[in-house]
Amino acid sequence: MTNFSNNHFNVGAIDWNDNASVRFGNDYDAYKLYNPWPLPNLAISFAENTLETQVNTVPPSLGYQYFRLGAYSPLPGNFSLDFSGVLKEQVCLILEDLVLDGLVDLSLNSTYQFLLDTSYHSPRFILHVSD
């Protein structure tokens, strides 16, 4: 997640591994450590799990999966999420913007731009993943 006005950014990772589980695992997942002011923060939660992580690894055999993405910033502005290099063949990635109530097919456009203000404190997006 990048802030266009000052180029500050924060990264997160989602991975698939046969040995991972849907619960937090020390070998495959990393807790979210929040950046200090004025840096933005991107946090990942698997499905209905409320634990926000920086790295979230799940088993690939689940078929349909979704991740909640929290986008937080102490400064309002124009931001982007960049999924380039993430897309794998035969995987469908759809980004749902919960504020704008819209869906983006990331196979058509791997970057999503959005306006973020400081009052939003819930996960802003849902990343839908299916085989």
Helices and strands as residue ranges (DSSP letters): E 2-3, E 13-16, E 30-31, E 41-46, E 53-58, G 60-62, E 65-72, E 77-82, E 92-97, E 102-105, E 111-116, E 125-130
